[in-house]
């Protein structure tokens, strides 16, 4: 068939050249369930991070006035987004944890009760907006989990810090 080894080598070289010039297949990027959920959360103009329990949604407009557990209309709108998000495939089989917090003003017992009222208010609002009760749990922590100091290092009051700590966090739990 081939008269000379040169023709055979030429043919092999051409085959190798064309075989190597094709574009290798691009690797498929596989998202984890939490990465997919975080992408869905961004579509609702919310921010989130993965934590050990699942995905924590940041709700900066869901802070509370001093000594209050009333929700603003803006906060209610954000909670409506969360209810819609929970209907997305990435969150459909997941439960929701609502965590209430307080600042450090007042007694331990009072702050625990206030953080409970905040968590229950958010939970009840999620239920009113259509989230199934079997999917929502509330927990409260009083002033035990501040995200910024309630006082400055010299002992002075930090009103801005306390305002940030009066909050409720929503976690979409791992499946």
Buried (B, 14 or more C-beta within 10 A) or exposed (E): EEEEEEEEEEEEEEEEEEEEEEEEEEEEEEEEBBBBBBEBBEEBEBEBEBEEEBBBBBBEEBBBEEEEBEBEEEBBEBBBBBBBBBEBEBBEEBBBBBBBBBBBBBEEEBBBBBBBBBBBBBBBBBBEBEBEEEBBBBBBBBBEEBEEEBEEEEEEEBEEBBBBBBBBBBBBBBE
